[in-house]
Amino acid sequence: MATKKPLLRHLLDTIITIKLEPAGETFHIHKGLLCHASPVFRAMTQHDWKEKEDEYIVLNDEDPEVFRRFMHWLYYGTVLDSDETIQTISPQELAHCYFLADRRDIPALQNYLMDLILHQACTLSYFLGSMQPLVWANTPEQSPLRKFLVDLMAFATDIPRIFQDENEKDRFDKCFVVDVLIRTHKAPKLTGWKDFHERRCDYHVHNATLPVCSINRREQPGKQGREINQHFSGGMQIP
């Protein structure tokens, strides 16, 4: 999912301070850019709070490193630092960024992260089943990230082994295992990793501002998009 470039007027405005408690760290960010990305933050800056007068917002539930990656995405369109690659960042780190985007209603960031997580599973063969407890503890029931993990496990896991192996049986939430079994028997079968790539729009968040995925228009701008396309199209970028 392509990230919209912010307009210049969204950048050149008031700088506000974000205070993370109890970590005690502060971040300085252009208010217009923050509000452009998130209606949750926009509401915070519009309400007649003391924080509004002093141009700061206090957040009590965000990890400083995760918030730093969010800011990096706002300004540069990626959560990866210049010395990082999709191979060096863990799926868990991406998931925590996804949780922030979910809490703050930032679907563009959710979709971008979803594509990275899918890329790690399909191209790098990362086993993401271990993320199930983390994801279920931090997302709502209808989360696209939950749907992806259910589909992934239904496609890539030896389901009977989960019930036969005592260690494996206690590893996953029982409701998750039931969802995987239902997915295996009732939903259309995913026959290969390419299916995940072609259907990744199913795991995206859509709303009035993001009604259509760029993949439906056969677009994948940016280096990350080119890497994904090259993997699934035999080394040739999808036009």
C-alpha positions, 0 to 999 in steps of 0.5 A: 500500500503506497503511503501518501506524501504529505502536503507542504502545508502539513509540514510547515506548521506548529511543532508540538511535543509528545510526552510518553509516560512513564518512560519520560521520553519526548518527541517533537513533531509537526502538528499538521503532519500528525493530524493528517495521518491520524484522526485520533491525534487530530481530535486530541489537538482540537479539544480544549485541553490544557495540553492544547494550550501548551502544545503537548500531548501526553501518551501513557500507552506507547513504547518509545522505540515504537513511537520513534518508528512511527515518526520515521514513517511519517517523515520518510515513508518507512519504519526502517532506519537507513541501516536496516532491511526487511531481513533485520527487523523482527516480525514482532517489532513490525507487529508492535508498530501495527498495534500503534497504528490500530490504536491511533486509527492510521490505516495507511500505516497498518497496510504498509506494515501488513505488506512487510509482515506478509513479505517476511512470511512468504519470501523470507520463510519467517514462522509467524505462528509464535506471534499469535498470543501477542497479536490476539492480546493487542488487536480487536477480534476483526483485525486483518492481522488476525485474519492473516495469521489464521490463513497463514497457519491454515496453509502452512501448518500441520494441523493434526500435529497441534493436537497430537503434540502436547507442547504444540497444543498448549502453544496456541489459544484454543479459539485460534486453533478453532479458527484455523480448523474452520478456515482449513475446511470451509474457506477457499484453499490457498495453494501457494505463497503467490496466493497471499501476495495476490490477495494481500488486499484482503488483509488491508484496512479500507475506509473512506480515505483508503477505498481501493488498494494500489495493488488493485491498480497493479501499482507497487511504488517504492523499493519495498514494493519492487522487492515483493513484486520481483519475488512473486513475478519471477524477478520482473516488476509487475507493471 
